[in-house]
Amino acid sequence: MELIYKPKKSLGQNFLIDRNIIKKIIEIEIINKTTEILEIGPGYGNLTKALISKKPKKIIAVEKDKKISFFLKNLLKDYKNVLIDNSDILFSLKNNFGKNLIVFGNLPYNISTQILASLILLKKWPPWYKSLIFMFQKEVADRIIAKNNSKDFGRLSILCNWRLEIKKHFDVSKNCFFPKPKINSTILSFKPKINNKYHLNNPKNLETITRVLFSNRRKKINKNFSKLFQNSLFVAKELNLDLNKRAEELNNEMFYKIAIMYEKTT
């Protein structure tokens, strides 16, 4: 594949070029004339053009690279339903893109978890998107879908499962990209949990308690738990929590209950 501009390592640019994989991605969700789409990091527009072929109502493509954004505007200038937004997605996510959007993204490797966390920690819930279809490095995807008592289980899985239903679709070989990355990727989709029984007034509290409890991953949680709660033994009893366990042995629901209790006592 001949590129007009050299991919930037600083922006984590690896462009998806395999047409079969692109076709599989756009078939994950039903797209019709009422569908509104946000695409994160369209690059040279390979996925964008495939999405256009589905004739959605609107596509907003957010591309941080100024030169590639200019290229895309020229390439897609005849499509009135396509808007190229030259901005940083981490700042743009604070905007109101619309309602019930499907978000696609071959996410830049260096900020993929930041983007996902920003979409989970939105103050307004249910959010403005109805589904997320993202490509991650395989090792990141493995951490997202990990279950407790596994080596990949940690803060990322707990945060993602709090507000989202997660589904793994398929792995993508590194040979499907240019330039070719060092490792394979994975496609995951996410749907917001509308009725989430573990409500937090400040979602950042979940980040706080997971950071503290996983700060000594291989040790019992008793010392770290006492850093969160002055009356830690009483709180543990209320939660029916065994303080002799390690953080990775607790299930997602226990972390959400701890976060709710932390919010009540701080």
Buried (B, 14 or more C-beta within 10 A) or exposed (E): EEBEEEBEEEBBBBBBBBEEBBEBBBEBBEBEEEBBBBBBBBBBBBBBBBBBEBEBEBBBBBBBBEEBBBBBBEBBEEEEBBBBBBEEBEEBBEEEBBEEBBBBBBBBBEBBBBBBBBBBBBEEBBBBBBBBBBBBBBEBBBBBBBEBEEEBBBBBBBBBBBBBEBBEBEEBEBEBBBEEBEEBBBBBBBBBBEEBEBEBEBBEBBBBBBEBBBEEEEEBBBEBBBEBBEEBEEBBEEBEBEBEEBBBBBBBBBBBBBBBBBBEEE
